[in-house]
Amino acid sequence: MARREHSGAGAKLDVRGRRQARRVLVQAVYQWQMNASNAAALTSEYAADGALKTADRPFFAEILAAVIARTEEFDGLYEGVLDRDLKRLDGVERAILRLGVCELKCREDVPGPVVIDEYVELAKLFGAQDSHKYINGVLDKVAGQLRPRHPDE
């Protein structure tokens, strides 16, 4: 079971909405990788078919825009810990890694273990058999680089 996210300053976090947003984000980023749609078109498409009905739409829009705009940066953050060339990654794995790295880099309000747990679960849902183990290992290494643990934690 995934860990709960923390919300700041008394704001109520819709955990289910955030989880649904991540689920649709995997599909949207995968689709973007295949046909280079823009963020607005993808958002419209997924909204029209009802996939975003229960999703945290601001979170969806923020993460989708960041992944599209900063793909090279995010790829560079995990490419060094891969055991294969980036081009040999499965499209689903690449989408999940880009999303996970984006959250680790851009959303410090979401604890690293939550980010990892959420994307591992999505890899189990969308990825090839055992790809979740690979995703877990890569995101854990990236989290260690971006959010080093302090000895007193």
BALOVEX-55068 format. One record per residue: x, y negated, z of N, C-alpha, C in turn; residue in three letters. Coordinates in steps of 0.1 Angstrom, whole numbers, plus 5000, padded with zeros to 4 digits. Atoms other than C-alpha are relative to their C-alpha. Last residue first. Layout:
N
XYZXYZXYZALA ...
% end
This chain:
153
501449965005516448915099499950155002GLU 500950004989519448785120498650054996ASP 499749894990522048895094499050015012PRO 499150054990520348675068500250105010HIS 500449994987518948835037501049955010ARG 499149924992519948705003499450005015PRO 500450024987517048574983500750085010ARG 500850135000518048534947499649965014LEU 499250125005520848794947499349875002GLN 498850014991519149054970500949884995GLY 500450064988515848994951501249975010ALA 500250145003517649074919499549925012VAL 498750065002518849404933499949854997LYS 499350004987515449494947501449934999ASP 500550114992513849404914500649985013LEU 499650125006516149644895499549875008VAL 498550014998515749934919500449864994GLY 499750034986511949894921501549975002ASN 500550144997511549864884500449975014ILE 499150095007513550184879499749865003TYR 498849984993511450374904501149914995LYS 500250084988508250244888501350005009HIS 499550145003509450374855499949925012SER 498850044992508950724870500649874997ASP 499849924987506450824843501349965006GLN 499749865003506050544817500250075014ALA 498749965005504550214828500150154997GLY 499850025014501050074831501350064994PHE 501250005008499750194864500249994985LEU 500649874998502950304882498750004991LYS 499249915008504649994868499450145001ALA 500450025014501849784882500850094991LEU 501349945001502449944917499549984985GLU 499849865000506149864914498650074998VAL 499649965014505149514904500450144999TYR 501050035010503149454936500450054986GLU 501149904998505649624959498949984989ASP 499549875005508549414945498950105001ILE 499850005015506649084948500450144995VAL 501350005006505549174983500150004985VAL 500549875000509049264994498650014994PRO 499449915010510248934981499550145001GLY 498849924995507848735002500550094990PRO 500449855000505548504982501250085004VAL 501049984990506048134992499550155000ASP 499449964987509348144973499050015011GLU 501050004990507448144941500550055013ARG 500950125000509748044913499049995011CYS 499350135002512748284914499149885003LYS 498950014991511148594929500749874999LEU 500550024987507948534910501149995010GLU 500650135000509748494877499549975014CYS 498950094999511848804884499549855001VAL 499549994987508749004889501149905003GLY 500950054990507148874858500550015014LEU 500150145002510148934836499149935010ARG 498850064994510649274851500049854998LEU 500149994985507049374845501349945006ILE 501050094996507149254808500050005016ALA 499550135002510449434802499049895005ARG 499050024990509149754817500649864999GLU 500750024987506049734796501049975011VAL 500750135000508049674764499349975013GLY 501349995005510449964771499349875002ASP 501149994990513949854778498750024993LEU 500549864999516449934750499050025011ARG 500849965012516849574740499550145001LYS 501350064999518149484775499050044989LEU 500250135007521049724771498649955001ASP 500249985015521150004796499949864994ARG 499049895004522050054833499950024985ASP 500649895007520449714842501150114997LEU 500249884991521849504870499450124992VAL 498849954995523349234847499950125009GLY 499249935010520249194827501350065005GLU 500149864998518149094857500950084991TYR 500049974986518848724861500050155003LEU 498750014995519648674824500250045015GLY 499349885005516248804814501450005005ASP 500449894992514748534837500750134996PHE 499550024986516748254821499750135009GLU 498649975000516048384786500649995014GLU 499749865002512348404793501550035000THR 498749984994511948054807500550154999ARG 499050115001509147904788501450035004ALA 499950045014507048214782501149894998ILE 499449895007507648344817500349974986VAL 498550004996506948004833500750114992ALA 499350115006503647964813501550005003ALA 499949985014502448304823500849894993LEU 499049895003503348254859500150024985ILE 498750054996501547914862501150114996GLU 499650105009498448024843501549955003ALA 499949935013497948344863500649904990PHE 498849924999498548154896500350074986PHE 498950094999495947894886501350075001PRO 499750065013493548164875501249905000ARG 499650134995493548374907500649934987ASP 498550034998491748664891500249865005ALA 499749994986488048764896501549975003THR 501150044992486848654862500350005015LYS 499650104990490248674846498949965009LEU 498949954992489648994827500449915011ALA 500349984986486248874815501150055009GLY 500449864998486748924778499850035014ASP 501249975008486648544772499650155002ALA 501250064994489048474800498850044993ALA 500249914988491648724786498849945008TYR 500449865003491448564752499650085012GLU 501450005006491448204764499550144997SER 500950024989494448274786498650004995THR 500149884992496348434757499049985012LEU 500749905007495548144734499850135008ALA 501450055000496647884760499150114992ALA 500749984987499848074767498549975000ALA 499750114990500948094731499250035013ASN 501150094998500948424711500449895010SER 499750144997504348564703498849905000ALA 500550095011503048884687500249855002ASN 500349935012504549184706499749904989MET 498849945005506249004735499850064986GLN 499150115004503148794740501350054994TRP 500650045012501049114742500849884994GLN 499749895009503349254769499549954986TYR 498650015003503148914787500450114990VAL 499850125008499348924785501549984996ALA 500549985013499049284797500349884991GLN 499349895006501349244826499550014986VAL 498750065005499748904834500850114993LEU 500250065013496349074836501349944994VAL 500449895009497449304864499849944986ARG 498849925004499249014881499750114990ARG 499250085009496048804880501350074995ALA 500749995014494049094894500849914990GLN 499749875005496549114924499450024986ARG 498550005003496348744930500350134993ARG 499950095012492548754929501449994995GLY 500649935012492549044953500149934987ARG 499149895003494948864977499550084988VAL 500849905006492848544977500950114995ASP 499549945013494948334999499150114996LEU 500449865001493348105025500450064986LYS 500749975012495347785030499650155000ALA 501449964997496347735067499150034987GLY 500850114995499547555058498550035001ALA 499450114992501147825037498949905005GLY 500450135006499748155025500549895010SER 500250104990501548485033499549874993HIS 499350135003501148775010499749905011GLU 500850125001500049115024500949884997ARG 500050094989502249415018499249884997ARG 499250125001501349664991499949915012ALA 500850125000500050005000500949885000MET 
% end
